[in-house]
């Protein structure tokens, strides 16, 4: 590994690459994030890790707690998340799709530093009315909310609680609705509009609902971990969110998934 090179970059350096074969037929747990900063701690914990390349995403295939795990860096936004999710479903036939990363606060209880485990996800910026009777409803599916797998959600909450108990930092863990849209929320007016439209929403991101829809349409159980990084207001600072993702959220995500993967 070259000086100054991260473990993730080294793994994806062609000079360090490992030939990937389809000999491993164990159905993996698939983890999707938008950016490397969000899962670099998780990738560092994978054993027997090997890179896999596609035209649009980076994937690392390895083992966590003796369970096969593939980690995909999808890119930001719903389309990128959907492409990565479908690619993972087609190539790896995963036993579960898990999406992880930071989020902005919607509910007052979801203060920065809170871990949100999704009970459901929906798009806050999708509106097909008058073809349907309510905002967020997808006409071809007849649903607006995608419900997270109950068993996965239970294990994520349990792992989150155990991680909090063994951590020097305090991470409140709550369960509820995650809403997604193709915009970074940077004003209280926009945030409050989302909360008005979706009173039970806890946090807002740009990927979870897309992953949930792909999982739903492929019949794959799914779950989500979102670490609240900001108040979704005019104080939003991209550099601070990326630093939080790398230095705090990624380690919390790795700890939660380490506990969860052993039980799925």
Helices and strands as residue ranges (DSSP letters): H 7-11, G 14-16, E 29-33, H 36-45, E 47-53, E 58-64, E 67-73, H 78-92, E 96-105, E 115-123, E 146-147, H 150-165, E 173-180, H 188-197, E 201-205, H 208-218, E 222-230, H 238-244, I 245-249, H 250-261
